[in-house]
Amino acid sequence: MDPDFSKLLGSVGPRLRALRTQRNVTLAEASEATGISVSTLSRLESGQRKPTLELLLPIARLHQVPLEELIDAPETGDPRVHLKPHVHEWGTALPLTRRPGGIQAFKMILPGATGNEVPNPQSHEGYDWMYILNGKLRLILGENDFILKAGEAAEFDTRTPHWFASATSQPVELLTLFGQQGERIHLRAKPKR
C-alpha cells in the first residue's frame, strides 16, 4: 500500500474519535444514529478497522460534516477555519461555516459602485441576515430602497425580491447568515426584571 495512503487511512480513526467526543456523543448514541455497531465504531476509532465509504457516509451525516473532512481534514485540534473564497462577478464570498445544510455564514466583499449598476431584484427560497462591517450597502427589498452603513443589520425573507451592492465607489464588507430552507436566527434577549 502507498505509504501516504496508509498514513491518510491511519489518521481517520483519531479524527472520528475526536469529532465524536467534541460533540459529546457516546459510542452507543453514534451506533443508534448511524446503524453501525458499537464494536465496529470502536474498531474504526482505534484504527483496528479500515474505514470504508459505507461506514464513513453515515458518520459524516451524523456529525453534519463533509465526507472529505473525515478523511483529509487538518490534523485533529486545529481550530482554524480554512477559507476558500468564491469569486463571482458581483464580488467575493468567503464561507465561514464548514458543515453542509442549515444556516451558512459568509463574509462578503463587494466592489465599489461604478454608477452603471442596474438593480435586478431576484427572489428565492431562504432567509438572510446581513451585518455591515465596512462601507455602505445599497439594499433593495421589494419596493424599499435602503442604504445600510457599518454597524447596521438587515434581515429578510429571500422570497421578497431583493438586490444589493455597494452604495458608494468604495467596497463594502459584510457578514451574512443565510438559511436555504428559510431557517431563521434565534435571538435571545435578557428577560425583564
C-alpha positions as CSV (number, residue, x, y, z in Angstrom):
1,M,0.0,0.0,0.0
2,D,1.2,3.5,-0.8
3,P,2.7,5.0,2.4
4,D,0.9,8.3,2.0
5,F,-2.4,6.5,1.6
6,S,-1.7,4.3,4.6
7,K,-0.9,7.4,6.7
8,L,-4.2,9.0,5.5
9,L,-6.3,6.0,6.4
10,G,-4.5,5.8,9.8
11,S,-5.4,9.3,10.7
12,V,-9.2,8.7,10.1
13,G,-9.7,6.8,13.4
14,P,-8.3,9.5,15.7
15,R,-10.2,12.1,13.8
16,L,-13.5,10.2,14.2
17,R,-12.9,9.8,17.9
18,A,-12.1,13.5,18.3
19,L,-15.1,14.6,16.4
20,R,-17.5,12.3,18.4
21,T,-16.1,13.3,21.8
22,Q,-16.0,17.1,20.9
23,R,-19.8,16.8,20.2
24,N,-20.4,14.8,23.4
25,V,-21.8,11.8,21.5
26,T,-21.3,8.3,23.1
27,L,-20.5,5.3,21.0
28,A,-23.9,3.9,21.8
29,E,-25.6,7.1,20.6
30,A,-23.5,7.1,17.4
31,S,-24.4,3.5,16.8
32,E,-28.1,4.2,17.2
33,A,-27.9,7.2,14.8
34,T,-25.8,5.5,12.1
35,G,-26.8,1.9,12.3
36,I,-23.2,0.8,12.7
37,S,-22.5,-1.4,15.7
38,V,-20.6,-0.1,18.7
39,S,-17.8,-2.6,18.2
40,T,-17.3,-1.5,14.6
41,L,-17.3,2.2,15.6
42,S,-14.8,1.4,18.4
43,R,-12.5,-0.5,16.0
44,L,-12.7,2.3,13.4
45,E,-11.7,4.9,16.0
46,S,-8.8,2.7,17.3
47,G,-7.5,2.0,13.8
48,Q,-8.2,-1.7,14.0
49,R,-10.7,-1.5,11.1
50,K,-10.1,0.3,7.9
51,P,-12.7,3.0,7.0
52,T,-14.9,2.3,4.0
53,L,-17.3,4.6,2.2
54,E,-20.3,2.6,3.6
55,L,-19.1,3.3,7.1
56,L,-18.0,6.9,6.7
57,L,-21.1,8.3,4.9
58,P,-23.5,7.7,7.9
59,I,-20.9,9.1,10.3
60,A,-20.5,12.2,8.2
61,R,-24.3,12.6,8.1
62,L,-24.5,12.2,11.9
63,H,-21.9,14.9,12.6
64,Q,-23.1,17.1,9.6
65,V,-19.6,17.4,8.1
66,P,-18.5,16.9,4.5
67,L,-17.0,13.4,3.9
68,E,-13.6,15.0,2.9
69,E,-13.3,16.4,6.4
70,L,-13.3,12.9,7.8
71,I,-10.6,11.6,5.5
72,D,-8.5,14.6,4.6
73,A,-9.0,17.3,7.3
74,P,-6.3,19.3,9.0
75,E,-4.8,17.5,12.0
76,T,-7.1,17.0,15.0
77,G,-7.2,20.0,17.2
78,D,-6.7,22.6,14.5
79,P,-9.3,25.3,15.4
80,R,-8.8,27.4,12.3
81,V,-11.4,27.8,9.6
82,H,-9.6,27.4,6.3
83,L,-11.3,29.9,4.0
84,K,-11.6,29.2,0.2
85,P,-13.0,32.3,-1.4
86,H,-15.7,32.1,-4.0
87,V,-15.2,34.8,-6.6
88,H,-18.2,35.9,-8.6
89,E,-18.9,38.8,-11.0
90,W,-20.6,40.7,-8.1
91,G,-17.8,40.2,-5.5
92,T,-16.2,37.7,-3.3
93,A,-17.8,35.4,-0.7
94,L,-15.7,33.7,2.0
95,P,-17.5,30.8,3.6
96,L,-17.2,30.8,7.4
97,T,-19.1,27.5,8.1
98,R,-17.9,24.1,7.0
99,R,-20.9,21.8,7.6
100,P,-23.5,21.2,4.8
101,G,-27.1,22.3,5.3
102,G,-28.5,24.6,8.0
103,I,-27.6,28.2,8.3
104,Q,-24.5,29.2,6.4
105,A,-22.2,32.1,7.3
106,F,-20.2,34.1,4.8
107,K,-18.1,37.2,4.8
108,M,-18.8,39.1,1.5
109,I,-16.7,41.8,-0.1
110,L,-18.5,43.8,-2.8
111,P,-16.6,46.2,-5.1
112,G,-17.3,49.9,-5.2
113,A,-20.2,51.0,-7.4
114,T,-19.5,52.4,-10.8
115,G,-22.8,54.2,-11.2
116,N,-23.8,51.9,-14.1
117,E,-25.4,49.3,-11.9
118,V,-29.0,48.4,-12.8
119,P,-30.8,46.8,-9.9
120,N,-32.3,43.5,-10.9
121,P,-34.1,42.2,-7.8
122,Q,-34.3,38.4,-7.5
123,S,-36.2,36.1,-5.2
124,H,-35.6,32.5,-4.0
125,E,-36.2,30.2,-1.1
126,G,-34.4,31.2,2.2
127,Y,-33.9,33.7,4.9
128,D,-30.9,36.2,5.0
129,W,-29.4,38.2,7.8
130,M,-26.7,40.8,7.0
131,Y,-24.4,42.9,9.1
132,I,-22.3,45.7,7.6
133,L,-18.6,45.7,8.7
134,N,-17.2,48.5,6.5
135,G,-18.6,50.8,3.8
136,K,-22.2,51.4,2.8
137,L,-24.6,48.8,1.2
138,R,-27.5,49.6,-1.0
139,L,-30.2,47.1,-0.4
140,I,-33.4,47.0,-2.5
141,L,-36.0,44.9,-0.8
142,G,-39.4,44.7,-2.5
143,E,-40.5,48.4,-3.1
144,N,-38.0,49.7,-0.5
145,D,-34.5,51.1,-1.2
146,F,-32.2,51.2,1.8
147,I,-28.6,52.4,2.5
148,L,-27.0,50.5,5.3
149,K,-23.8,51.7,6.9
150,A,-21.2,50.0,9.1
151,G,-22.7,48.6,12.3
152,E,-26.2,48.3,10.8
153,A,-28.0,45.0,10.1
154,A,-30.9,43.8,8.0
155,E,-32.9,40.5,7.9
156,F,-35.4,39.4,5.3
157,D,-37.2,36.5,3.7
158,T,-35.4,36.0,0.4
159,R,-38.7,35.2,-1.3
160,T,-39.1,39.0,-1.3
161,P,-37.4,40.3,-4.5
162,H,-34.0,41.8,-3.4
163,W,-30.8,43.2,-4.8
164,F,-27.7,44.6,-3.1
165,A,-24.4,46.3,-4.0
166,S,-22.0,48.9,-2.7
167,A,-23.8,52.3,-2.3
168,T,-20.6,54.2,-3.0
169,S,-17.4,54.0,-5.1
170,Q,-15.8,52.2,-2.1
171,P,-16.0,48.5,-1.5
172,V,-18.4,47.2,1.2
173,E,-17.7,44.3,3.6
174,L,-20.5,42.4,5.3
175,L,-21.3,39.3,7.2
176,T,-24.3,37.3,6.1
177,L,-26.1,34.3,7.6
178,F,-28.2,32.5,5.1
179,G,-30.7,29.7,5.6
180,Q,-31.7,28.0,2.3
181,Q,-34.8,26.4,3.8
182,G,-35.9,29.6,5.5
183,E,-34.3,28.9,8.8
184,R,-34.3,32.0,11.0
185,I,-31.8,33.1,13.5
186,H,-33.0,32.8,17.1
187,L,-32.0,35.8,19.1
188,R,-32.1,35.7,22.9
189,A,-32.5,38.8,25.0
190,K,-32.2,39.3,28.7
191,P,-35.6,38.9,30.5
192,K,-37.1,41.9,32.0
193,R,-36.7,42.1,35.8
